[in-house]
Structure formats: C-alpha cells, structure tokens
Amino acid sequence: MLSSEIRSLFIRYFKEREHTEVPSSPLVPQGDPSLICTNAGMVQFKSTFLGEEKRPYVRAVSSQKCMRAGGKHNDLDQVGKTARHHTFFEMLGNFSFGDYFKKEAISFAWELVTDVFHLQKERLWITVYQDDDEAESLWKRYMPKERILRLGAKDNFWQMGETGPCGPCSEIFIDQGETLHANCPGIGFCDCDRYIEIWNLVFMQYNKSLAGTTSLPNPSIDTGMGLERMTAVCQGVTSNYKTDLFAPIFGAIAQSIGRSIDETIDMMPARVVADHLRAMTFLI
Ligand code: SER
C-alpha cells in the first residue's frame, strides 16, 4: 500500500464518520508564541480545545506537517540512530471538540487499524495512563489484559509544550518481531525499534498554564498517527527509510555517492541527510 493510500484511507474513514477534513496548517504556528514549529496535529486547534474559538464543526480530521527539532517534543538527537524518528513528519489525526470521548476514540482506532489497515491483532499492544481504569476497561473489549500496559506520565500523559492543552493518553504499539531485539525488556523499558508506537490517542481534559492546571470546558479527543511509521508497517519494512516516502531521496543520495540504495540506507549520515532534506524543503 502506498503512503498516499494510507493518508487517503485515514482521512476517508473519519470523513465517513462526520469529521470535517481540515488542511495542514503551516509548520510555523500562526499567532502562538509558545512554539517555534508545529509539533502535532492539535496545534492549529489549540484555541478550540480551550473553548476560546468556536468552529463550525465538532469533529475534524487532518494530515498535519510537523517538526520536532526543539522544545518539549524534540526528536533531533534520535534522527538517523533509530529507524523511526524524524525532525519532519506527517501526523494523521482525528479530533473531537467536546463531542465524542474515550469510548468512540478507542473503537474508531481499533476498527481502522484492524479492519481497514488489516494489522494483525496478535502483534498489537496497548498502553494507558497508570490510573486510567476507564481506558483499560474499554480496551479490554478488544485486547487481552496482558497486552494492555499501564505506564506513568512520561509515556502516557501528553502535553503540547510547557503550557497548553493536555491529558492522559493511550498508545497503540506494534511488535516488529524478535529479529530486531530478541531480549527486548518491552514497552516502557526499551527504546529500540522492535515495538513501534503507531498511534497516540490523547484524552484532552486539562489546560496547563503558568498559573496552574485547570479543566478544559469539555473533554475532547486529539489523536496522532505517524504516517511514516504506519507506511513502514503496511509496506512490511522495519525502517521508515525503506518506504516509498523516502525512496526518491535515497535514490538521489545513492547516485551522488556511488553506492547502492540498500547500502546508503544502512549509513547513518545518509539517513540524517535524507531526514534533514525533507525538513528543510518543507520549512522553506
Ligand atoms: N498530540 C498527540 C501527539 O502528538 C496526539 O496527536 O502525540
């Protein structure tokens, strides 16, 4: 499946469920001095979550261009070392502004991942915030208890930056297999490429400001699926750099250094160049 088909399937699934498609906002946030670059799909909806802006819809879907090269969500030091971190990437997301909450968000995610993208249930793992009994019991409708893990705030409480909307979250992981790390201690204990987080569902409930944390006017939903990671999974490769999204770039780098494409992908500096070329292109 091509990356463009994955993007279209995601958008179409949510449009068929009354979500309004909203275009990606610019990589440089408009009128928000708390961020240098857009780091998630929810950034353009920040004031809607806070109840400061009313939109003509309560459900949205987008494919948002993101940069994570500084600030709270900074993947710069990981780029090239792992097969899954980037400075620039695309985030597919569905959003509810005071409309549906955990139950629907989890059932949409499960249906899309298993019935539309046909990922094998046996390879999936779920994490929830340590005290989120409700999310755990909702996931138990689909997954055995042993594959639903409770983790702390570092892994399962999401906030956009030092301030802004935030809440407990639940993540869907896929096991890429023992060949990547046979004795991996598991999700939450190891940062290898074996267990890949493919989708983060944030249950937006709070606003963090310099004065303290308050409740949002309405519980809301903000999700993010990395297009590059989902493409790797659907294309049956264990590195984002081996997907169609990076193929033309590696073709050009390989040609310029006189190596094969496979050799080039194995070179960390080439991975960094490929990542940064995309980032600089979209930033410009
Ligand atoms: N905002 C959350 C994230 O970036 C979900 O989209 O992971």
Boltz pocket constraint, residues with backbone or C-beta under 6 A from the ligand:
constraints:
  - pocket:
      binder: B
      contacts: [[A, 39], [A, 40], [A, 41], [A, 42], [A, 92], [A, 93], [A, 158], [A, 200], [A, 201], [A, 202], [A, 222], [A, 223], [A, 224], [A, 225]]
      max_distance: 6.0
